[in-house]
């Protein structure tokens, strides 16, 4: 982090104080965010990282109800202990 770059705590404090959902002015909030992004520089923040959320999405279907609970319980009972 460089001298003029905002810290994560500073950004969070700004958002808590000026967000429109807590009574802040929307125009002031937008202007403040633009200022913080400008100070962060190019690529400064997770919203600038284009590779962060590009991974494949996997959905897992698990059994529900009593049958699912019994299968999970039996699976836990039959596996090796984590600590020896």
PDB file of N, CA, C and O in Angstrom:
ATOM      1  N   UNK A   1       0.854  -1.165   0.000  1.00  0.00           N
ATOM      2  CA  UNK A   1       0.000   0.000   0.000  1.00  0.00           C
ATOM      3  C   UNK A   1       0.903   1.231   0.000  1.00  0.00           C
ATOM      4  O   UNK A   1       1.851   1.320   0.780  1.00  0.00           O
ATOM      5  N   UNK A   2       0.598   2.164  -0.874  1.00  0.00           N
ATOM      6  CA  UNK A   2       1.389   3.381  -0.956  1.00  0.00           C
ATOM      7  C   UNK A   2       0.844   4.435  -0.010  1.00  0.00           C
ATOM      8  O   UNK A   2      -0.160   4.218   0.668  1.00  0.00           O
ATOM      9  N   UNK A   3       1.510   5.570   0.029  1.00  0.00           N
ATOM     10  CA  UNK A   3       1.160   6.615   1.002  1.00  0.00           C
ATOM     11  C   UNK A   3      -0.251   7.168   0.800  1.00  0.00           C
ATOM     12  O   UNK A   3      -0.965   7.377   1.781  1.00  0.00           O
ATOM     13  N   UNK A   4      -0.670   7.410  -0.440  1.00  0.00           N
ATOM     14  CA  UNK A   4      -1.975   8.011  -0.685  1.00  0.00           C
ATOM     15  C   UNK A   4      -3.098   7.012  -0.855  1.00  0.00           C
ATOM     16  O   UNK A   4      -4.261   7.400  -0.967  1.00  0.00           O
ATOM     17  N   UNK A   5      -2.771   5.737  -0.875  1.00  0.00           N
ATOM     18  CA  UNK A   5      -3.775   4.704  -1.120  1.00  0.00           C
ATOM     19  C   UNK A   5      -4.665   4.502   0.114  1.00  0.00           C
ATOM     20  O   UNK A   5      -4.157   4.395   1.230  1.00  0.00           O
ATOM     21  N   UNK A   6      -5.989   4.449  -0.083  1.00  0.00           N
ATOM     22  CA  UNK A   6      -6.876   4.267   1.076  1.00  0.00           C
ATOM     23  C   UNK A   6      -6.788   2.850   1.619  1.00  0.00           C
ATOM     24  O   UNK A   6      -6.649   1.891   0.860  1.00  0.00           O
ATOM     25  N   UNK A   7      -6.870   2.729   2.928  1.00  0.00           N
ATOM     26  CA  UNK A   7      -6.861   1.406   3.540  1.00  0.00           C
ATOM     27  C   UNK A   7      -8.272   0.823   3.499  1.00  0.00           C
ATOM     28  O   UNK A   7      -9.252   1.532   3.270  1.00  0.00           O
ATOM     29  N   UNK A   8      -8.346  -0.458   3.722  1.00  0.00           N
ATOM     30  CA  UNK A   8      -9.648  -1.127   3.739  1.00  0.00           C
ATOM     31  C   UNK A   8     -10.531  -0.561   4.851  1.00  0.00           C
ATOM     32  O   UNK A   8     -11.736  -0.389   4.665  1.00  0.00           O
ATOM     33  N   UNK A   9      -9.932  -0.273   6.005  1.00  0.00           N
ATOM     34  CA  UNK A   9     -10.688   0.286   7.120  1.00  0.00           C
ATOM     35  C   UNK A   9     -11.233   1.672   6.779  1.00  0.00           C
ATOM     36  O   UNK A   9     -12.348   2.019   7.169  1.00  0.00           O
ATOM     37  N   UNK A  10     -10.448   2.458   6.052  1.00  0.00           N
ATOM     38  CA  UNK A  10     -10.905   3.791   5.656  1.00  0.00           C
ATOM     39  C   UNK A  10     -12.086   3.700   4.688  1.00  0.00           C
ATOM     40  O   UNK A  10     -13.045   4.463   4.805  1.00  0.00           O
ATOM     41  N   UNK A  11     -12.019   2.781   3.745  1.00  0.00           N
ATOM     42  CA  UNK A  11     -13.114   2.602   2.790  1.00  0.00           C
ATOM     43  C   UNK A  11     -14.373   2.142   3.508  1.00  0.00           C
ATOM     44  O   UNK A  11     -15.458   2.662   3.247  1.00  0.00           O
ATOM     45  N   UNK A  12     -14.243   1.178   4.408  1.00  0.00           N
ATOM     46  CA  UNK A  12     -15.408   0.668   5.141  1.00  0.00           C
ATOM     47  C   UNK A  12     -16.029   1.755   6.007  1.00  0.00           C
ATOM     48  O   UNK A  12     -17.253   1.856   6.093  1.00  0.00           O
ATOM     49  N   UNK A  13     -15.197   2.567   6.649  1.00  0.00           N
ATOM     50  CA  UNK A  13     -15.716   3.651   7.482  1.00  0.00           C
ATOM     51  C   UNK A  13     -16.465   4.669   6.637  1.00  0.00           C
ATOM     52  O   UNK A  13     -17.516   5.165   7.044  1.00  0.00           O
ATOM     53  N   UNK A  14     -15.929   4.982   5.461  1.00  0.00           N
ATOM     54  CA  UNK A  14     -16.621   5.917   4.564  1.00  0.00           C
ATOM     55  C   UNK A  14     -17.979   5.368   4.151  1.00  0.00           C
ATOM     56  O   UNK A  14     -18.978   6.086   4.192  1.00  0.00           O
ATOM     57  N   UNK A  15     -18.021   4.097   3.753  1.00  0.00           N
ATOM     58  CA  UNK A  15     -19.279   3.490   3.299  1.00  0.00           C
ATOM     59  C   UNK A  15     -20.302   3.451   4.432  1.00  0.00           C
ATOM     60  O   UNK A  15     -21.477   3.747   4.213  1.00  0.00           O
ATOM     61  N   UNK A  16     -19.865   3.086   5.647  1.00  0.00           N
ATOM     62  CA  UNK A  16     -20.797   3.060   6.783  1.00  0.00           C
ATOM     63  C   UNK A  16     -21.370   4.437   7.078  1.00  0.00           C
ATOM     64  O   UNK A  16     -22.537   4.554   7.452  1.00  0.00           O
ATOM     65  N   UNK A  17     -20.573   5.470   6.916  1.00  0.00           N
ATOM     66  CA  UNK A  17     -21.025   6.820   7.260  1.00  0.00           C
ATOM     67  C   UNK A  17     -21.857   7.478   6.166  1.00  0.00           C
ATOM     68  O   UNK A  17     -22.740   8.277   6.477  1.00  0.00           O
ATOM     69  N   UNK A  18     -21.601   7.167   4.884  1.00  0.00           N
ATOM     70  CA  UNK A  18     -22.217   7.923   3.799  1.00  0.00           C
ATOM     71  C   UNK A  18     -23.155   7.124   2.910  1.00  0.00           C
ATOM     72  O   UNK A  18     -23.711   7.687   1.966  1.00  0.00           O
ATOM     73  N   UNK A  19     -23.356   5.836   3.169  1.00  0.00           N
ATOM     74  CA  UNK A  19     -24.208   5.020   2.287  1.00  0.00           C
ATOM     75  C   UNK A  19     -25.647   5.526   2.316  1.00  0.00           C
ATOM     76  O   UNK A  19     -26.157   5.865   3.384  1.00  0.00           O
ATOM     77  N   UNK A  20     -26.312   5.583   1.155  1.00  0.00           N
ATOM     78  CA  UNK A  20     -27.701   6.071   1.113  1.00  0.00           C
ATOM     79  C   UNK A  20     -28.681   5.243   1.946  1.00  0.00           C
ATOM     80  O   UNK A  20     -29.706   5.768   2.380  1.00  0.00           O
ATOM     81  N   UNK A  21     -28.392   3.970   2.178  1.00  0.00           N
ATOM     82  CA  UNK A  21     -29.292   3.137   2.974  1.00  0.00           C
ATOM     83  C   UNK A  21     -29.305   3.542   4.445  1.00  0.00           C
ATOM     84  O   UNK A  21     -30.241   3.200   5.168  1.00  0.00           O
ATOM     85  N   UNK A  22     -28.284   4.262   4.897  1.00  0.00           N
ATOM     86  CA  UNK A  22     -28.248   4.715   6.285  1.00  0.00           C
ATOM     87  C   UNK A  22     -28.454   6.221   6.389  1.00  0.00           C
ATOM     88  O   UNK A  22     -28.115   6.831   7.403  1.00  0.00           O
ATOM     89  N   UNK A  23     -29.009   6.815   5.342  1.00  0.00           N
ATOM     90  CA  UNK A  23     -29.364   8.230   5.397  1.00  0.00           C
ATOM     91  C   UNK A  23     -28.363   9.162   4.764  1.00  0.00           C
ATOM     92  O   UNK A  23     -28.508  10.377   4.899  1.00  0.00           O
ATOM     93  N   UNK A  24     -27.355   8.660   4.079  1.00  0.00           N
ATOM     94  CA  UNK A  24     -26.373   9.519   3.429  1.00  0.00           C
ATOM     95  C   UNK A  24     -26.887  10.051   2.103  1.00  0.00           C
ATOM     96  O   UNK A  24     -27.862   9.543   1.548  1.00  0.00           O
ATOM     97  N   UNK A  25     -26.224  11.071   1.611  1.00  0.00           N
ATOM     98  CA  UNK A  25     -26.574  11.682   0.333  1.00  0.00           C
ATOM     99  C   UNK A  25     -26.028  10.816  -0.801  1.00  0.00           C
ATOM    100  O   UNK A  25     -24.825  10.557  -0.828  1.00  0.00           O
ATOM    101  N   UNK A  26     -26.868  10.354  -1.746  1.00  0.00           N
ATOM    102  CA  UNK A  26     -26.396   9.476  -2.829  1.00  0.00           C
ATOM    103  C   UNK A  26     -25.319  10.126  -3.695  1.00  0.00           C
ATOM    104  O   UNK A  26     -24.362   9.459  -4.087  1.00  0.00           O
ATOM    105  N   UNK A  27     -25.459  11.418  -3.997  1.00  0.00           N
ATOM    106  CA  UNK A  27     -24.467  12.082  -4.838  1.00  0.00           C
ATOM    107  C   UNK A  27     -23.119  12.188  -4.125  1.00  0.00           C
ATOM    108  O   UNK A  27     -22.070  11.990  -4.737  1.00  0.00           O
ATOM    109  N   UNK A  28     -23.153  12.497  -2.844  1.00  0.00           N
ATOM    110  CA  UNK A  28     -21.923  12.581  -2.059  1.00  0.00           C
ATOM    111  C   UNK A  28     -21.267  11.199  -1.955  1.00  0.00           C
ATOM    112  O   UNK A  28     -20.041  11.091  -2.003  1.00  0.00           O
ATOM    113  N   UNK A  29     -22.071  10.155  -1.815  1.00  0.00           N
ATOM    114  CA  UNK A  29     -21.557   8.788  -1.724  1.00  0.00           C
ATOM    115  C   UNK A  29     -20.837   8.400  -3.013  1.00  0.00           C
ATOM    116  O   UNK A  29     -19.731   7.861  -2.970  1.00  0.00           O
ATOM    117  N   UNK A  30     -21.463   8.673  -4.162  1.00  0.00           N
ATOM    118  CA  UNK A  30     -20.857   8.338  -5.457  1.00  0.00           C
ATOM    119  C   UNK A  30     -19.556   9.108  -5.659  1.00  0.00           C
ATOM    120  O   UNK A  30     -18.557   8.548  -6.109  1.00  0.00           O
ATOM    121  N   UNK A  31     -19.579  10.398  -5.323  1.00  0.00           N
ATOM    122  CA  UNK A  31     -18.373  11.217  -5.474  1.00  0.00           C
ATOM    123  C   UNK A  31     -17.252  10.703  -4.563  1.00  0.00           C
ATOM    124  O   UNK A  31     -16.092  10.657  -4.973  1.00  0.00           O
ATOM    125  N   UNK A  32     -17.590  10.327  -3.358  1.00  0.00           N
ATOM    126  CA  UNK A  32     -16.588   9.812  -2.429  1.00  0.00           C
ATOM    127  C   UNK A  32     -15.998   8.492  -2.894  1.00  0.00           C
ATOM    128  O   UNK A  32     -14.793   8.272  -2.767  1.00  0.00           O
ATOM    129  N   UNK A  33     -16.837   7.606  -3.435  1.00  0.00           N
ATOM    130  CA  UNK A  33     -16.326   6.336  -3.952  1.00  0.00           C
ATOM    131  C   UNK A  33     -15.394   6.559  -5.133  1.00  0.00           C
ATOM    132  O   UNK A  33     -14.358   5.904  -5.245  1.00  0.00           O
ATOM    133  N   UNK A  34     -15.764   7.491  -6.018  1.00  0.00           N
ATOM    134  CA  UNK A  34     -14.897   7.786  -7.153  1.00  0.00           C
ATOM    135  C   UNK A  34     -13.550   8.328  -6.679  1.00  0.00           C
ATOM    136  O   UNK A  34     -12.514   7.992  -7.251  1.00  0.00           O
ATOM    137  N   UNK A  35     -13.557   9.156  -5.649  1.00  0.00           N
ATOM    138  CA  UNK A  35     -12.316   9.689  -5.093  1.00  0.00           C
ATOM    139  C   UNK A  35     -11.459   8.566  -4.502  1.00  0.00           C
ATOM    140  O   UNK A  35     -10.249   8.528  -4.724  1.00  0.00           O
ATOM    141  N   UNK A  36     -12.077   7.658  -3.756  1.00  0.00           N
ATOM    142  CA  UNK A  36     -11.330   6.544  -3.170  1.00  0.00           C
ATOM    143  C   UNK A  36     -10.768   5.631  -4.256  1.00  0.00           C
ATOM    144  O   UNK A  36      -9.643   5.148  -4.130  1.00  0.00           O
ATOM    145  N   UNK A  37     -11.524   5.391  -5.310  1.00  0.00           N
ATOM    146  CA  UNK A  37     -11.027   4.562  -6.413  1.00  0.00           C
ATOM    147  C   UNK A  37      -9.889   5.259  -7.149  1.00  0.00           C
ATOM    148  O   UNK A  37      -8.931   4.611  -7.571  1.00  0.00           O
ATOM    149  N   UNK A  38      -9.991   6.572  -7.303  1.00  0.00           N
ATOM    150  CA  UNK A  38      -8.931   7.321  -7.963  1.00  0.00           C
ATOM    151  C   UNK A  38      -7.638   7.241  -7.141  1.00  0.00           C
ATOM    152  O   UNK A  38      -6.552   7.072  -7.696  1.00  0.00           O
ATOM    153  N   UNK A  39      -7.767   7.363  -5.820  1.00  0.00           N
ATOM    154  CA  UNK A  39      -6.598   7.281  -4.947  1.00  0.00           C
ATOM    155  C   UNK A  39      -5.996   5.877  -4.940  1.00  0.00           C
ATOM    156  O   UNK A  39      -4.788   5.719  -4.764  1.00  0.00           O
ATOM    157  N   UNK A  40      -6.838   4.857  -5.133  1.00  0.00           N
ATOM    158  CA  UNK A  40      -6.349   3.481  -5.139  1.00  0.00           C
ATOM    159  C   UNK A  40      -5.515   3.199  -6.377  1.00  0.00           C
ATOM    160  O   UNK A  40      -4.666   2.308  -6.359  1.00  0.00           O
ATOM    161  N   UNK A  41      -5.743   3.947  -7.456  1.00  0.00           N
ATOM    162  CA  UNK A  41      -4.965   3.773  -8.677  1.00  0.00           C
ATOM    163  C   UNK A  41      -5.560   2.686  -9.555  1.00  0.00           C
ATOM    164  O   UNK A  41      -6.592   2.101  -9.227  1.00  0.00           O
ATOM    165  N   UNK A  42      -4.898   2.423 -10.676  1.00  0.00           N
ATOM    166  CA  UNK A  42      -5.407   1.405 -11.596  1.00  0.00           C
ATOM    167  C   UNK A  42      -5.304   0.006 -10.988  1.00  0.00           C
ATOM    168  O   UNK A  42      -4.278  -0.367 -10.419  1.00  0.00           O
ATOM    169  N   UNK A  43      -6.380  -0.752 -11.121  1.00  0.00           N
ATOM    170  CA  UNK A  43      -6.408  -2.112 -10.587  1.00  0.00           C
ATOM    171  C   UNK A  43      -6.452  -2.164  -9.083  1.00  0.00           C
ATOM    172  O   UNK A  43      -6.097  -3.187  -8.497  1.00  0.00           O
ATOM    173  N   UNK A  44      -6.879  -1.083  -8.428  1.00  0.00           N
ATOM    174  CA  UNK A  44      -6.855  -1.037  -6.978  1.00  0.00           C
ATOM    175  C   UNK A  44      -8.166  -1.439  -6.361  1.00  0.00           C
ATOM    176  O   UNK A  44      -8.972  -0.575  -6.016  1.00  0.00           O
ATOM    177  N   UNK A  45      -8.403  -2.704  -6.212  1.00  0.00           N
ATOM    178  CA  UNK A  45      -9.616  -3.143  -5.552  1.00  0.00           C
ATOM    179  C   UNK A  45     -10.197  -4.366  -6.204  1.00  0.00           C
ATOM    180  O   UNK A  45      -9.905  -4.643  -7.367  1.00  0.00           O
ATOM    181  N   UNK A  46     -11.018  -5.110  -5.481  1.00  0.00           N
ATOM    182  CA  UNK A  46     -11.578  -6.341  -6.040  1.00  0.00           C
ATOM    183  C   UNK A  46     -12.511  -6.090  -7.208  1.00  0.00           C
ATOM    184  O   UNK A  46     -12.655  -6.962  -8.065  1.00  0.00           O
ATOM    185  N   UNK A  47     -13.166  -4.903  -7.276  1.00  0.00           N
ATOM    186  CA  UNK A  47     -14.072  -4.644  -8.384  1.00  0.00           C
ATOM    187  C   UNK A  47     -13.310  -4.458  -9.696  1.00  0.00           C
ATOM    188  O   UNK A  47     -13.905  -4.553 -10.769  1.00  0.00           O
ATOM    189  N   UNK A  48     -12.004  -4.196  -9.626  1.00  0.00           N
ATOM    190  CA  UNK A  48     -11.185  -4.035 -10.811  1.00  0.00           C
ATOM    191  C   UNK A  48     -10.610  -5.364 -11.295  1.00  0.00           C
ATOM    192  O   UNK A  48     -10.177  -5.456 -12.444  1.00  0.00           O
ATOM    193  N   UNK A  49     -10.594  -6.387 -10.457  1.00  0.00           N
ATOM    194  CA  UNK A  49      -9.996  -7.670 -10.792  1.00  0.00           C
ATOM    195  C   UNK A  49     -10.967  -8.477 -11.634  1.00  0.00           C
ATOM    196  O   UNK A  49     -11.979  -8.961 -11.128  1.00  0.00           O
ATOM    197  N   UNK A  50     -10.660  -8.626 -12.938  1.00  0.00           N
ATOM    198  CA  UNK A  50     -11.591  -9.298 -13.839  1.00  0.00           C
ATOM    199  C   UNK A  50     -11.514 -10.817 -13.745  1.00  0.00           C
ATOM    200  O   UNK A  50     -12.418 -11.495 -14.232  1.00  0.00           O
ATOM    201  N   UNK A  51     -10.468 -11.379 -13.138  1.00  0.00           N
ATOM    202  CA  UNK A  51     -10.335 -12.833 -13.079  1.00  0.00           C
ATOM    203  C   UNK A  51     -10.881 -13.421 -11.792  1.00  0.00           C
ATOM    204  O   UNK A  51     -10.889 -14.643 -11.639  1.00  0.00           O
ATOM    205  N   UNK A  52     -11.327 -12.613 -10.884  1.00  0.00           N
ATOM    206  CA  UNK A  52     -11.699 -13.116  -9.572  1.00  0.00           C
ATOM    207  C   UNK A  52     -12.930 -14.020  -9.601  1.00  0.00           C
ATOM    208  O   UNK A  52     -12.962 -15.032  -8.901  1.00  0.00           O
ATOM    209  N   UNK A  53     -13.930 -13.680 -10.385  1.00  0.00           N
ATOM    210  CA  UNK A  53     -15.185 -14.429 -10.379  1.00  0.00           C
ATOM    211  C   UNK A  53     -15.436 -15.164 -11.695  1.00  0.00           C
ATOM    212  O   UNK A  53     -16.585 -15.429 -12.047  1.00  0.00           O
ATOM    213  N   UNK A  54     -14.382 -15.491 -12.412  1.00  0.00           N
ATOM    214  CA  UNK A  54     -14.553 -16.142 -13.708  1.00  0.00           C
ATOM    215  C   UNK A  54     -14.480 -17.658 -13.640  1.00  0.00           C
ATOM    216  O   UNK A  54     -14.572 -18.310 -14.680  1.00  0.00           O
ATOM    217  N   UNK A  55     -14.320 -18.238 -12.478  1.00  0.00           N
ATOM    218  CA  UNK A  55     -14.202 -19.679 -12.359  1.00  0.00           C
ATOM    219  C   UNK A  55     -15.509 -20.390 -12.669  1.00  0.00           C
ATOM    220  O   UNK A  55     -16.575 -19.775 -12.635  1.00  0.00           O
ATOM    221  N   UNK A  56     -15.437 -21.681 -12.971  1.00  0.00           N
ATOM    222  CA  UNK A  56     -16.667 -22.431 -13.255  1.00  0.00           C
ATOM    223  C   UNK A  56     -17.517 -22.579 -11.991  1.00  0.00           C
ATOM    224  O   UNK A  56     -16.998 -22.663 -10.878  1.00  0.00           O
ATOM    225  N   UNK A  57     -18.818 -22.609 -12.193  1.00  0.00           N
ATOM    226  CA  UNK A  57     -19.764 -22.757 -11.088  1.00  0.00           C
ATOM    227  C   UNK A  57     -20.218 -24.209 -11.048  1.00  0.00           C
ATOM    228  O   UNK A  57     -20.615 -24.765 -12.072  1.00  0.00           O
ATOM    229  N   UNK A  58     -20.162 -24.824  -9.871  1.00  0.00           N
ATOM    230  CA  UNK A  58     -20.558 -26.212  -9.710  1.00  0.00           C
ATOM    231  C   UNK A  58     -21.703 -26.286  -8.716  1.00  0.00           C
ATOM    232  O   UNK A  58     -21.612 -25.739  -7.617  1.00  0.00           O
ATOM    233  N   UNK A  59     -22.779 -26.957  -9.097  1.00  0.00           N
ATOM    234  CA  UNK A  59     -23.912 -27.150  -8.212  1.00  0.00           C
ATOM    235  C   UNK A  59     -23.903 -28.591  -7.719  1.00  0.00           C
ATOM    236  O   UNK A  59     -23.693 -29.523  -8.497  1.00  0.00           O
ATOM    237  N   UNK A  60     -24.131 -28.763  -6.429  1.00  0.00           N
ATOM    238  CA  UNK A  60     -24.134 -30.090  -5.831  1.00  0.00           C
ATOM    239  C   UNK A  60     -25.527 -30.345  -5.277  1.00  0.00           C
ATOM    240  O   UNK A  60     -26.056 -29.545  -4.505  1.00  0.00           O
ATOM    241  N   UNK A  61     -26.113 -31.463  -5.675  1.00  0.00           N
ATOM    242  CA  UNK A  61     -27.435 -31.835  -5.197  1.00  0.00           C
ATOM    243  C   UNK A  61     -27.256 -32.876  -4.104  1.00  0.00           C
ATOM    244  O   UNK A  61     -26.630 -33.911  -4.331  1.00  0.00           O
ATOM    245  N   UNK A  62     -27.797 -32.615  -2.929  1.00  0.00           N
ATOM    246  CA  UNK A  62     -27.705 -33.555  -1.826  1.00  0.00           C
ATOM    247  C   UNK A  62     -29.095 -34.051  -1.461  1.00  0.00           C
ATOM    248  O   UNK A  62     -30.073 -33.319  -1.613  1.00  0.00           O
ATOM    249  N   UNK A  63     -29.195 -35.293  -0.980  1.00  0.00           N
ATOM    250  CA  UNK A  63     -30.502 -35.805  -0.590  1.00  0.00           C
ATOM    251  C   UNK A  63     -31.060 -35.029   0.599  1.00  0.00           C
ATOM    252  O   UNK A  63     -30.321 -34.652   1.509  1.00  0.00           O
ATOM    253  N   UNK A  64     -32.339 -34.800   0.582  1.00  0.00           N
ATOM    254  CA  UNK A  64     -33.006 -34.064   1.651  1.00  0.00           C
ATOM    255  C   UNK A  64     -33.816 -35.023   2.518  1.00  0.00           C
ATOM    256  O   UNK A  64     -34.023 -36.186   2.171  1.00  0.00           O
ATOM    257  N   UNK A  65     -34.253 -34.516   3.619  1.00  0.00           N
ATOM    258  CA  UNK A  65     -35.147 -35.280   4.474  1.00  0.00           C
ATOM    259  C   UNK A  65     -34.426 -36.317   5.318  1.00  0.00           C
ATOM    260  O   UNK A  65     -33.221 -36.235   5.553  1.00  0.00           O
ATOM    261  N   UNK A  66     -35.210 -37.306   5.771  1.00  0.00           N
ATOM    262  CA  UNK A  66     -34.698 -38.324   6.680  1.00  0.00           C
ATOM    263  C   UNK A  66     -33.633 -39.176   6.002  1.00  0.00           C
ATOM    264  O   UNK A  66     -32.620 -39.500   6.621  1.00  0.00           O
ATOM    265  N   UNK A  67     -33.842 -39.538   4.760  1.00  0.00           N
ATOM    266  CA  UNK A  67     -32.886 -40.391   4.056  1.00  0.00           C
ATOM    267  C   UNK A  67     -31.533 -39.690   3.949  1.00  0.00           C
ATOM    268  O   UNK A  67     -30.495 -40.316   4.163  1.00  0.00           O
ATOM    269  N   UNK A  68     -31.536 -38.412   3.623  1.00  0.00           N
ATOM    270  CA  UNK A  68     -30.289 -37.661   3.527  1.00  0.00           C
ATOM    271  C   UNK A  68     -29.577 -37.562   4.857  1.00  0.00           C
ATOM    272  O   UNK A  68     -28.354 -37.690   4.923  1.00  0.00           O
ATOM    273  N   UNK A  69     -30.337 -37.333   5.920  1.00  0.00           N
ATOM    274  CA  UNK A  69     -29.722 -37.238   7.249  1.00  0.00           C
ATOM    275  C   UNK A  69     -29.107 -38.566   7.674  1.00  0.00           C
ATOM    276  O   UNK A  69     -28.021 -38.586   8.254  1.00  0.00           O
ATOM    277  N   UNK A  70     -29.793 -39.684   7.390  1.00  0.00           N
ATOM    278  CA  UNK A  70     -29.266 -41.004   7.747  1.00  0.00           C
ATOM    279  C   UNK A  70     -28.006 -41.296   6.938  1.00  0.00           C
ATOM    280  O   UNK A  70     -27.037 -41.822   7.486  1.00  0.00           O
ATOM    281  N   UNK A  71     -27.998 -40.966   5.648  1.00  0.00           N
ATOM    282  CA  UNK A  71     -26.814 -41.215   4.820  1.00  0.00           C
ATOM    283  C   UNK A  71     -25.621 -40.396   5.301  1.00  0.00           C
ATOM    284  O   UNK A  71     -24.503 -40.907   5.362  1.00  0.00           O
ATOM    285  N   UNK A  72     -25.849 -39.129   5.645  1.00  0.00           N
ATOM    286  CA  UNK A  72     -24.750 -38.291   6.151  1.00  0.00           C
ATOM    287  C   UNK A  72     -24.229 -38.836   7.474  1.00  0.00           C
ATOM    288  O   UNK A  72     -23.018 -38.883   7.688  1.00  0.00           O
ATOM    289  N   UNK A  73     -25.131 -39.250   8.368  1.00  0.00           N
ATOM    290  CA  UNK A  73     -24.724 -39.773   9.666  1.00  0.00           C
ATOM    291  C   UNK A  73     -23.898 -41.048   9.494  1.00  0.00           C
ATOM    292  O   UNK A  73     -22.853 -41.209  10.125  1.00  0.00           O
ATOM    293  N   UNK A  74     -24.377 -41.959   8.629  1.00  0.00           N
ATOM    294  CA  UNK A  74     -23.664 -43.212   8.411  1.00  0.00           C
ATOM    295  C   UNK A  74     -22.313 -42.957   7.761  1.00  0.00           C
ATOM    296  O   UNK A  74     -21.337 -43.634   8.083  1.00  0.00           O
ATOM    297  N   UNK A  75     -22.243 -41.989   6.850  1.00  0.00           N
ATOM    298  CA  UNK A  75     -20.974 -41.659   6.212  1.00  0.00           C
ATOM    299  C   UNK A  75     -19.969 -41.124   7.212  1.00  0.00           C
ATOM    300  O   UNK A  75     -18.784 -41.444   7.125  1.00  0.00           O
ATOM    301  N   UNK A  76     -20.415 -40.320   8.152  1.00  0.00           N
ATOM    302  CA  UNK A  76     -19.522 -39.783   9.174  1.00  0.00           C
ATOM    303  C   UNK A  76     -19.066 -40.880  10.136  1.00  0.00           C
ATOM    304  O   UNK A  76     -17.926 -40.868  10.600  1.00  0.00           O
ATOM    305  N   UNK A  77     -19.948 -41.816  10.430  1.00  0.00           N
ATOM    306  CA  UNK A  77     -19.605 -42.889  11.367  1.00  0.00           C
ATOM    307  C   UNK A  77     -18.576 -43.843  10.768  1.00  0.00           C
ATOM    308  O   UNK A  77     -17.773 -44.421  11.501  1.00  0.00           O
ATOM    309  N   UNK A  78     -18.590 -44.014   9.459  1.00  0.00           N
ATOM    310  CA  UNK A  78     -17.736 -45.013   8.824  1.00  0.00           C
ATOM    311  C   UNK A  78     -16.386 -44.476   8.375  1.00  0.00           C
ATOM    312  O   UNK A  78     -15.517 -45.269   8.011  1.00  0.00           O
ATOM    313  N   UNK A  79     -16.173 -43.179   8.384  1.00  0.00           N
ATOM    314  CA  UNK A  79     -14.896 -42.655   7.901  1.00  0.00           C
ATOM    315  C   UNK A  79     -13.844 -42.691   9.015  1.00  0.00           C
ATOM    316  O   UNK A  79     -14.150 -42.833  10.199  1.00  0.00           O
ATOM    317  N   UNK A  80     -12.599 -42.556   8.575  1.00  0.00           N
ATOM    318  CA  UNK A  80     -11.474 -42.553   9.499  1.00  0.00           C
ATOM    319  C   UNK A  80     -11.513 -41.295  10.369  1.00  0.00           C
ATOM    320  O   UNK A  80     -11.984 -40.252   9.916  1.00  0.00           O
ATOM    321  N   UNK A  81     -11.028 -41.376  11.603  1.00  0.00           N
ATOM    322  CA  UNK A  81     -10.991 -40.170  12.436  1.00  0.00           C
ATOM    323  C   UNK A  81     -10.021 -39.143  11.871  1.00  0.00           C
ATOM    324  O   UNK A  81      -9.009 -39.500  11.269  1.00  0.00           O
ATOM    325  N   UNK A  82     -10.339 -37.847  12.072  1.00  0.00           N
ATOM    326  CA  UNK A  82      -9.478 -36.781  11.562  1.00  0.00           C
ATOM    327  C   UNK A  82      -8.199 -36.665  12.375  1.00  0.00           C
ATOM    328  O   UNK A  82      -7.149 -36.327  11.828  1.00  0.00           O
ATOM    329  N   UNK A  83      -8.271 -36.937  13.665  1.00  0.00           N
ATOM    330  CA  UNK A  83      -7.127 -36.808  14.567  1.00  0.00           C
ATOM    331  C   UNK A  83      -6.766 -38.179  15.067  1.00  0.00           C
ATOM    332  O   UNK A  83      -7.635 -38.952  15.469  1.00  0.00           O
ATOM    333  N   UNK A  84      -5.481 -38.487  15.044  1.00  0.00           N
ATOM    334  CA  UNK A  84      -5.041 -39.804  15.535  1.00  0.00           C
ATOM    335  C   UNK A  84      -4.223 -39.645  16.764  1.00  0.00           C
ATOM    336  O   UNK A  84      -3.760 -40.636  17.329  1.00  0.00           O
TER     337      UNK A  84
END
